[in-house]
Amino acid sequence: MTAVLAVALLLGGCSQVDGNKGGDGAGAGSEGVPVRSEAAVKQRVARASGQILDVIGLKDRAKAKDSMPVPLGCSDHPEGSGVQRVNHLWSLWGPTEAELEGAMDRLKEKLPASGWSIAGEGLDDSRAKSPRIVAESDDGQVAADLRLRIAAPGGKHGSAIEVSVATKCFRAGPAG
């Protein structure tokens, strides 16, 4: 349960999972938030996304909609505090529903051998009740939310795996 809470905090906002060490207790200050190079954090997120894509195993048969990893403010820190996280959203579509379901099974099976812990799995809260996996990197710095979206019969869009990879909050600076 603790891992699910930690991952929810990583993906849903920027509450510090480490208990706001050195902060004001309310999450508003930036004391205790680690200083990291934004470029290094973006590279870490891109590597994590690449790892996930490799485990999915459908690169040669799928189309991808990719964005660049982008810095976002952390919801429990004031704007201008310099506290941020990096988020990378992307999706994969084109293979059959069965192939995408197989990819979700591979993620559950193989992510732990690739430096990830499965923090949660089941159905999301959408009307479609999409299959969902929440994973956290073994170092606790990155979390991923993976969802299988099954297309409605006759729908405009095909089935896809949607991926959100996000970091813990940090302050941008020269430290690595």
N, C-alpha and C positions, 0 to 999 in steps of 0.2 A: 504494500500500500504506500509506503514511503517513497518508493521509486516512481510510482504513478504520480504522486503529488509533485515530486521534483520535476518530472517531465512536463506536467501540466503547467507548472510555473515557468519553465523554460520556454514552452511554446506559446503560452497564453499571455504572458506579460513579461516582466523582468524582475519579479520579486527574487530576492537573493535566496538561493537554496542553502547557502552557508550560514544563514541566520543573521545577515547584515552585520558581520563582524566590524567593529569599529564605527558603525553608523549610528544614526539617531534612534534606531529601533522602529521607526515608522517607514523606513525605506526611502525617505525623501532626500537624504544626503548622499554624497558620492564617496564618503569615506568608507574604506573597506572594500570598495569595488575594485577589482584588479585592473591594472593598466596594461593594455596590450596594443600592439601595432594593428591598426585597422586592416592593413594589407595582409598581414599574417593571418588574422582571423578570417578574412574573406577566402584566403587560400585554404584554410582548414575546412571551411564550410564546403568549398568546391570539391576538395578531396573526399569529404564525407558523402556528398552527393554522387561522386564518381563510384565510390565503393558500393553504394546502394544500387546504382544503375548496373554495375557488374553482377551483383547478386541477382537482380531481376532477370538478367540473362536473355533479354529480348532485343538488344541493340540493333541486330541485323534485320529484324522484321518489324520494328516499331518506328513510329514518328514521335518526335519529342517537341514539346513547347517548353522552351527554357528561358529563364531570365537570369540576369547576373545576380550574384549575392549582393544584397543591398543593406546598408545600415539603417536601422529604425530606432526611434527613441524607446526607452523603457518606460512602461506605463506608470510605474510607481516612483519615478524620478522626474523632477521638474524639467521642462523644456529648457535647454541652454545649460544644463548641468554637465553635459559632455558624456553622460552615461547612455550607452546604446547597446544594441545587439545586432547581429547580422542574420538576415533571413534569406533563404534561397527557395523559391517556389518553382516547381516544374511538374510536367505531366508527360505521360507516355501513353500513346494509343495506337491502334492499328491491328494488333494481334486479336485473335478470337477471344471471346469471353473465357473459354476454357484455358487458353494460354495465359491470360491475365490472372485467372484464379490460381494456376500453377505457379506463376511468379510470386503471388502473395504467400503461397505455401513455402516456396524457396526462401523468401525473406524471413519467415518465422524460423525455418530450419537452419539457415546459413548465416544470418546476421550475427548470432552469438560467436561463431567461429571467426568472425571478421572484426572483432573488437566492439561489439554492441551487446547490450542487454535488452531483452524484450520486457518493457515496463508495463505493457498492457496490450490486450487484444480483445476483439469482440466487434460489436456493431456500434456505429456512431449514432448521434442523436437526430440525424436527418430523417425526413419522411421516408426516404428510401432504405434506411437502416443499412448503410453501406459497411462492408467489412473494413476494419481499421486495425492497424498495428501502430503502437507507440514504442519507439526504441530510444535508448540513451547510449551514447558512446561510453566505453569503459572508463575514460578519464573524466566523465561527467560534464564536459564542456559543450557538448553538442547533443541535440535531441532531434528526432525525426518523427513526423506524423505521416503515415502512409495509408491511403484510402483507395479502395477499389470501387469505382463508380460504374455500375452496370447501366447500360443504355436502356431506356424505355423502348419497347417495341414500336417501330415506326418513328422513333425520336429523331431529332435533328443531329444530335451528337452521338458518337460511338462510345463504347465502354473505354475506360481509361484507368490508369493508376495515377493518383495525384499525390505529390510529395511536397512536404514542407520541412526544411532542415533549418534549425535555428540554434544560435549560441546562447550561452549565459550572458548576462549583462557585463559590460566592461567599460572602462574609460579609454578612449583612444589616446595613444601616446607612443613614445619610442620604445617602451619595454616590449618584450616578446612573450 
